[in-house]
């Protein structure tokens, strides 16, 4: 067994080494333009970029809305951009936003002309022509550059990175309001382009296994944002029997998983992450006994795709794939972290008012007993603050943990279901699953006792259950009416009379 394992590991490392050897750039391939910029300093960036983008500023091209950059210059721009630090990238993005955006004077004139024309003559060809010209004028000059960048090898990835850089640059306090707004407009425009290019019909769903190329496996481990991959054995376990891993890929980024979903096949709905991730346990590997599909990790890998909804489509696609492969599966649920609970609770305990309304007389008695267990000199509220700042006490003292369990579970249910922002759940993970049509089904005490699990939510995890037939109506009700569907178990924690009108 050990020999087979070492052979597998050696194979993966060999693949990775070969990939590095093939892609490592040799000295003679360094771009001369990049060398020139770095040798002469960032003061050359403006001049170099303007030379490359000169066709965008050509007035005749502007009038014809046919702004075209030569393909050779697009390649130079791409090579230059990839080598620069964030400060230099910000200079380029600011230059694009400032000098290659829309012609506001032309737009204003066209709008005035359109208003002056007879609104009753909608069939007048001259009005329709003016509307077409206005539509072209509203498209910034840099639109042509952005769309043409996408045609290059790895150009789509470059565009994703440029969007993330523009989001980062727009937070720069040293820029003036006009520059910041220009960067936000650039970010919005790149987002619109990516939104079209990353529509679900243009993405490919792939199952990742241990035989997947090492380059992708490496990124799978690197990108994992929910439960860090500890080693190669851990990764192999997540791709082995009774486990599935799926990702969306784009044709222009064949080695870059865009969003990744890990699934565990279990007999019952999991209440802790340890059983799922423990690669040393002797788990039954017979998949025909599994009735539940547990979504225990979903990670969006590209920060530049923020706001472009891929997660819902991924879950729906994975459910269809699992139903085809394993017809006996009849339960679909997540086992999810609650990343903002502890931080929110600490903040609210500092204010006291809302928490005191939730804690009843029985809770107060339990907190008093808990104070006695550790000789805490203070009331129940100050005890909770003390425990949240000293989480090891919950792991070290079972009686103490038992005495505060019901209170923390109730407060956590309140946070998930009733703490909202603009009508939607404040917790980002909750909001994601509810928009997909899930139900808040169960809270799990000490579901994640890792350091991050304790720091995020005092170890509490939550199951969001997907009833396939109810998903569309649940999603519409949440998005349209802000109603949160909950199970009877969660309803009891909330002491609510209504099932889904929270």
Protein Blocks (a to p, Z undefined) as FASTA:
>chain_A
ZZmmmmmmmmmmmmmmmmmmmmmccfklpcfklmmmmmnojklmmmmmmmmmmmmmpmkl
mmnopaccdfklmmmmmmmmmmpcfklmmmmmmmmmmmmmccfklmmmmmmmmmmpcfkl
mmlmklmmmmmmmmmmmpcfklmmmmmmmmpghklmmmmmmmmmmmmmmmpmkbcfklmm
mmmmmmmmmmmmmmmmmgfklpccddddfklcfklmmmmmmmomkbccfblmlmmmmmmg
hiacdddddfklmmbcfbdcdddddfbdcfbfklmmmmkbccdfbfklpcbdcdfbdcdf
blklgoiafklmmmmmmmmmmmmmmmmbcbdcdddddfklmmmmmmmmmnommmmmmpcf
klmmmmmmmmmmnopacdfklmmmmmmmmmmlmmmmmmlmmmmmmmmmmmmmmmmmmmcg
ehiafblklmmmmmnopacfbdcehkblcfklmmmnnopacdddddfklmmmmmmmmmmn
opacddfklmmmnopabfklZZ
